[in-house]
Amino acid sequence: MKIATWNVNSVRTRINHVCDWLQANPDVDLLCLQETKVIDADFPHQPFTDLGYQTYIYGQKSYNGVAIISRSPLENIQTGFVSVLGEIADPSLDDQKRLIAAKFGDVQIVNMYVPNGSEVDSDKYAYKLRWLKLLKEYLQTLLSKNANVLICGDFNVAIADIDIYDPKGREKKVMSTDIEREALAEVLNLGFKDVFRKFESDGGYYSWWDYRSGGFSRNRGWRIDYHFLTESLYERATACEIDVEPRKLTQPSDHTPVIVTID
């Protein structure tokens, strides 16, 4: 199976890019989207349906939003933290639509858009840390039911200095502070591995480039979009790649797809 993740920065704005990419990559079974930026009633289902895909969505107006585009019907669709954690979850952390999960064969898929955090020590930064703390509880619950869990999406954290084009001063920059890294590490320590690093140990590979200052043309990027797999899936993974081609398009998303192949 091939599973891709892509922060499209507005699915309606980028609908042609996404559909063209799916047609160019017909072996992709499932595409997880983030930052769809559209309420469910206005999601563009028809272009995906015309290509033979099922759509599973969880969105809001102008901000956030996640979706799963799948060739095959998925089971047990769950949106937000409360759908899994019930009353122990902080319902305010579901006000922003950032999390959708589904069963795909024997694999539990979790597609997420982790909060950015805006500025260090801001209210949004504190919200991000609260969100990641609850994510740990959420995943613990899922792992108690299935050992085959894949979490993917835009994590808004560069987990190592090698994942930033220039890590100088990164300790004071949102998405790379020690506190954020430690919060995400707490999640990953449940048993998740960065599958991209199974196949590529060198630096220079990124999934997001700022629109400003020629970020992409100068390859001044960050790797913040990931597939993290539990041990059982990690061992089955045969490839993981970052497809930079969509970032070269006119009016692209600032992110590009990351694809994992699992036997």
C-alpha positions in Angstrom: 0.0 0.0 0.0 1.0 3.6 -0.7 0.0 6.3 1.7 0.7 10.0 1.1 0.4 13.1 3.3 0.1 16.7 2.0 -0.7 20.0 3.6 -2.4 21.6 0.6 -3.0 25.0 2.1 -6.7 25.2 0.8 -8.1 22.2 -1.0 -10.3 24.4 -3.2 -7.5 26.6 -4.3 -5.3 23.6 -5.0 -7.9 21.2 -6.3 -6.3 20.9 -9.7 -2.9 20.4 -8.3 -4.2 17.6 -6.0 -6.2 15.8 -8.7 -3.4 16.1 -11.2 -1.0 14.6 -8.6 -3.4 11.7 -8.0 -3.6 11.0 -11.7 0.2 11.1 -12.0 0.5 8.7 -9.0 -2.2 6.1 -9.5 -0.6 3.7 -7.2 -1.3 5.9 -4.2 -4.0 4.2 -2.2 -4.7 6.9 0.3 -3.9 10.6 0.5 -4.1 12.5 3.8 -4.7 16.2 3.4 -4.2 19.0 5.9 -5.3 22.7 6.0 -8.2 22.0 3.7 -9.7 25.3 4.9 -13.3 24.5 4.0 -16.5 23.6 6.0 -17.8 20.1 5.3 -20.8 21.3 3.3 -18.5 23.0 0.8 -15.8 20.4 0.4 -15.1 19.6 -3.3 -16.1 15.9 -3.3 -16.9 15.6 -7.0 -13.5 16.0 -8.5 -12.3 13.1 -6.3 -15.4 11.0 -6.9 -14.8 11.4 -10.7 -11.3 9.9 -10.3 -12.7 7.0 -8.3 -11.9 8.1 -4.8 -13.8 8.1 -1.5 -13.6 11.3 0.6 -13.7 11.5 4.4 -13.6 15.0 5.8 -13.4 17.1 9.0 -13.2 20.8 8.2 -13.9 24.4 9.2 -14.2 27.7 7.5 -10.9 29.4 6.4 -8.6 27.5 8.8 -7.3 24.1 9.6 -9.3 21.1 8.3 -8.2 17.5 7.5 -9.4 14.9 5.0 -8.6 11.4 3.8 -8.9 10.6 0.1 -9.0 6.9 -0.5 -9.4 4.5 -3.4 -11.2 1.9 -1.1 -13.9 2.5 1.5 -12.5 3.1 5.0 -13.9 1.9 8.3 -14.4 3.4 11.7 -14.0 7.0 10.8 -13.3 9.1 13.9 -12.8 12.9 14.1 -11.3 14.9 16.9 -10.1 13.8 20.3 -13.5 13.3 21.9 -14.5 10.6 19.5 -11.8 8.4 21.0 -11.2 9.7 24.5 -14.8 10.7 25.4 -15.3 12.8 28.5 -11.6 12.7 29.6 -10.7 14.9 26.6 -10.7 18.6 26.7 -13.4 19.5 24.2 -11.9 22.9 23.5 -9.1 21.1 21.8 -11.6 19.9 19.2 -12.8 23.4 18.3 -10.1 23.5 15.7 -10.6 20.7 13.2 -7.2 19.0 13.1 -7.6 15.2 13.6 -9.2 12.4 11.6 -8.6 8.7 11.9 -9.7 5.6 10.0 -9.1 1.9 9.6 -7.4 1.0 6.3 -7.1 -2.8 6.1 -5.1 -3.9 9.2 -3.7 -0.4 9.6 -5.0 2.4 11.9 -4.4 5.7 10.1 -4.3 9.0 12.0 -4.1 12.1 9.9 -3.3 15.3 11.8 -2.5 19.0 11.5 -0.6 19.9 14.7 -1.0 23.6 15.7 1.8 25.9 14.5 2.2 27.7 17.8 2.7 31.2 16.2 5.3 32.6 18.6 7.3 31.1 21.5 5.5 31.7 24.8 2.3 32.9 23.1 -1.2 31.6 23.9 -1.0 29.7 20.6 2.3 28.1 21.7 0.7 27.0 25.0 -2.3 25.6 23.0 0.1 23.6 20.8 1.7 22.0 23.9 -1.7 21.2 25.4 -2.7 19.7 22.1 0.4 17.5 21.9 -0.1 16.3 25.5 -3.7 15.2 24.7 -2.5 13.6 21.5 -0.3 11.2 23.6 -3.4 10.1 25.5 -5.4 9.7 22.3 -2.7 7.5 20.7 -2.3 5.4 23.8 -5.9 4.5 23.5 -5.6 3.6 19.8 -2.5 1.5 20.5 -4.3 -0.5 23.1 -6.6 -1.7 20.3 -4.2 -2.1 17.3 -0.4 -2.5 17.0 -0.4 -1.3 13.4 -0.7 2.5 13.7 0.5 5.1 11.2 0.3 8.7 12.1 1.0 11.3 9.5 0.5 14.9 8.6 1.9 18.4 9.2 3.5 18.2 12.7 4.8 21.8 12.7 7.9 20.5 14.5 11.3 19.9 13.0 12.4 16.9 15.2 16.1 17.3 14.6 18.6 20.0 13.5 19.2 18.0 10.3 15.6 18.8 9.3 16.2 22.6 9.1 18.2 24.3 6.4 19.9 26.5 8.9 19.4 25.4 12.6 21.4 28.4 14.0 19.3 30.0 16.7 16.6 27.3 16.3 16.1 27.1 20.1 14.2 30.4 20.0 12.2 29.7 16.9 8.7 28.2 16.9 8.6 24.7 15.4 12.1 23.9 16.7 12.3 24.9 20.4 13.4 22.2 22.9 10.0 22.3 24.6 8.2 21.5 21.3 10.6 18.7 20.4 10.3 17.2 23.9 6.5 17.3 23.7 6.5 15.5 20.3 9.1 13.1 21.6 6.8 12.1 24.4 4.3 11.1 21.7 6.7 9.3 19.6 8.1 7.4 22.6 4.9 5.4 22.6 6.6 3.4 19.9 6.6 5.4 16.7 9.5 5.7 14.3 10.3 8.3 11.6 10.1 6.1 8.5 11.8 8.6 6.2 15.0 8.1 8.2 14.9 4.4 7.5 15.9 5.2 3.9 17.7 8.5 4.1 20.1 9.7 6.7 21.5 12.8 5.0 20.2 16.4 5.4 18.9 18.6 2.7 15.5 17.0 2.5 12.5 19.2 3.3 8.7 19.2 3.0 8.0 22.9 3.6 9.5 26.1 2.3 8.4 29.6 3.2 6.8 31.5 0.3 9.0 34.5 1.2 12.7 35.2 0.3 12.9 32.5 -2.4 12.6 29.8 0.2 12.0 27.0 -2.3 14.4 28.1 -5.1 17.2 28.4 -2.5 16.1 25.2 -0.7 15.7 27.0 2.6 13.3 24.4 3.9 12.1 22.5 6.9 11.1 18.9 7.2 7.9 19.1 9.3 5.6 16.6 7.4 6.1 13.0 8.5 4.9 9.5 8.6 5.6 7.9 12.0 5.0 4.2 12.1 4.8 1.6 14.9 7.4 -1.1 14.9 5.3 -3.6 13.0 4.6 -1.2 10.2 8.1 0.3 10.2 9.5 -3.2 9.4 7.1 -3.6 6.5 8.0 -0.2 5.0 9.9 -0.5 1.7 10.2 3.2 0.7 9.5 6.8 1.9 10.0 9.8 -0.4 9.4 13.5 -0.6 7.9 14.5 -4.0 9.1 18.1 -4.6 7.5 18.5 -8.0 4.2 20.0 -6.8 6.1 22.8 -5.0 7.4 23.9 -8.5 3.9 24.6 -9.8 2.3 28.0 -10.2 0.6 29.1 -6.9 1.6 25.9 -5.1 1.0 24.9 -1.5 4.1 25.8 0.6 4.2 22.1 1.5 4.8 19.1 -0.8 3.7 15.4 -0.6 5.5 12.7 1.4 4.7 9.1 0.4 5.4 5.9 2.3 5.2 2.4 0.8 4.3 -0.5 3.1 4.1 -4.2 2.1 
